[in-house]
Amino acid sequence: MTATKHIPVLLGAVMDALGDVRGARVIDATLGAGGYSRAFLNAGASVVAFDRDPNVVADANALRAEFGDRFTFIARPFSAMAELNEKFDAIVFDLGISSMQIDIASRGFSFRADAPLDMRMSVSGATAVEFIQNASVTDLARVLREYGDVKKAGIIANAIKRAAPKTTFELRDLVHNPRDVAPVFQALRIAVNDEMGELERALRAVPDLLNIGGKCVCVTFHSLEDRIVKSTFRTWTSPLGDPHMPVVAEPKFAAMPTKTPTDAELENNSRARSAHMRAVVKSY
């Protein structure tokens, strides 16, 4: 996975939010090419990293060889962090699809190259072809509408179900409005990988995994995941109990400033343009 140069998005903002991590224990929820993990390790932290993509194993092995026991890789979806019985000082999510996954045509994520319609981030579970075969037109239309904001979701869902595309170009050619092609691919990818469910399950585990003073940092790239993060953080940073009662418990988390890419970062990495970094710190 290291063949394509990967530039971690908002890395400087993430490191600023975390502060001094010497001796800290950090979960990197999305290892990818290892940019975040390497930065945490170089700054003195120990890292437990998750990723379900088998293509990242070489990067994980390289980090293990370089940093030894300070780096642990778990080849599972990041919702599996809920099974950990440990405490951490920071949990960092770099959400969405990685640029490397898009750039490998055979993965079936991109409509710019013809390939089998796979779209899986792991090697297990149903492919996009199988997802389409098993879904009803109603289910497909809901996926396109909710995950892609596709205006003519019902018409496109009918076309997809009838044609049963097996390749990326076959799917692309079913979508007559060019503006709908990317949203259709995005919607199916999110559904195939249960991306929103993964995020919700992982975030539910965060409060119990963090030490007091620990931070949760999320870098989001599109409105769906950003909405989930914002809603969750709003709940965590709101007073506990009935606001009409005389005694309301203080929130367990405090919000930190939201960050977006600087002009300089956008010049070096156009894929950062939609990114937002949101963070909270555990108060007690």
Long-range contacts (C-beta under 8 A, 24 or more apart in sequence): 1-32, 1-33, 1-53, 1-55, 1-56, 1-58, 1-59, 1-100, 2-33, 2-58, 2-59, 2-62, 4-99, 4-100, 4-103, 6-32, 6-33, 6-35, 6-98, 6-99, 6-100, 7-35, 7-268, 7-269, 7-271, 7-272, 8-35, 8-36, 8-39, 8-94, 9-94, 9-219, 9-221, 9-261, 9-265, 9-269, 9-271, 9-272, 9-275, 10-219, 10-259, 10-260, 10-261, 10-265, 10-272, 10-275, 10-277, 11-35, 11-36, 11-39, 12-265, 13-259, 13-277, 14-39, 14-92, 14-217, 14-219, 14-277, 15-39, 15-43, 16-259, 17-215, 17-217, 17-256, 17-259, 17-277, 17-279, 18-90, 18-92, 18-215, 18-217, 21-45, 21-89, 21-90, 24-89, 24-90, 25-86, 25-87, 25-88, 25-89, 25-90, 26-88, 26-89, 26-90, 26-91, 26-92, 27-81, 27-88, 27-90, 27-91, 27-92, 27-209, 28-92, 28-94, 29-78, 29-81, 29-91, 29-92, 29-93, 29-94, 29-202, 30-78, 30-93, 30-94, 30-95, 30-98, 31-56, 31-59, 31-60, 31-73, 32-56, 32-59, 32-94, 32-98, 32-100, 33-59, 33-98, 33-100, 34-59, 34-60, 34-62, 34-63, 36-92, 36-94, 37-63, 37-71, 38-63, 40-92, 41-66, 41-67, 41-70, 41-71, 45-70, 45-89, 45-90, 46-70, 46-71, 47-71, 47-72, 48-72, 48-74, 48-84, 48-88, 49-73, 49-74, 50-74, 50-76, 50-77, 50-78, 50-80, 50-81, 51-75, 51-78, 52-76, 52-77, 52-121, 52-122, 53-98, 53-101, 53-121, 53-122, 54-122, 54-123, 55-100, 55-101, 55-104, 77-122, 77-198, 78-198, 78-202, 79-197, 79-198, 79-201, 79-202, 79-205, 81-202, 81-205, 81-209, 82-201, 82-202, 82-204, 82-205, 84-205, 84-209, 86-209, 87-209, 87-210, 87-211, 87-214, 88-209, 88-210, 88-211, 88-214, 89-210, 89-211, 89-213, 89-214, 89-215, 90-210, 90-214, 90-215, 90-216, 90-217, 91-206, 91-209, 91-210, 91-214, 91-215, 91-216, 91-217, 92-216, 92-217, 92-218, 92-219, 93-199, 93-202, 93-216, 93-217, 93-218, 93-219, 93-229, 94-219, 95-195, 95-199, 95-218, 95-219, 95-220, 95-221, 95-225, 95-229, 96-195, 96-220, 96-221, 96-222, 96-225, 97-121, 97-189, 99-271, 108-167, 108-168, 109-185, 109-189, 110-168, 110-185, 111-168, 111-169, 111-171, 111-172, 111-181, 111-182, 111-185, 113-168, 114-167, 114-168, 114-169, 115-167, 115-168, 116-166, 116-167, 116-168, 117-165, 117-166, 117-167, 117-168, 117-170, 117-171, 119-188, 119-189, 119-192, 119-193, 120-192, 120-193, 121-193, 122-193, 125-192, 125-193, 126-192, 127-192, 128-171, 128-188, 128-189, 128-192, 129-164, 129-165, 129-166, 131-188, 131-191, 131-192, 132-160, 132-161, 132-164, 132-165, 132-188, 133-164, 135-161, 136-161, 137-161, 143-187, 143-188, 143-190, 143-191, 144-183, 144-184, 144-187, 144-188, 146-187, 146-224, 147-186, 147-187, 147-188, 147-190, 147-191, 147-196, 147-224, 148-180, 148-183, 148-184, 148-186, 148-187, 149-183, 150-180, 150-183, 150-184, 150-187, 151-180, 152-177, 152-180, 156-180, 156-184, 186-222, 190-224, 195-225, 196-224, 196-225, 196-228, 199-225, 199-228, 199-229, 200-228, 200-232, 203-228, 203-229, 203-232, 207-236, 207-252, 207-253, 207-282, 210-282, 211-282, 212-282, 212-283, 212-284, 213-281, 213-282, 214-281, 214-282, 215-256, 215-279, 215-280, 215-281, 215-282, 216-253, 216-279, 216-280, 216-282, 217-277, 217-278, 217-279, 218-277, 218-278, 218-279, 219-275, 219-276, 219-277, 220-275, 220-276, 220-278, 221-274, 221-275, 222-274, 226-276, 226-278, 229-278, 230-278, 233-278, 233-280, 236-280, 237-280, 250-283, 250-284, 251-283, 252-282, 252-283, 252-284, 253-280, 253-281, 253-282, 253-283, 254-280, 254-281, 254-283, 255-279, 255-280, 256-280, 256-281
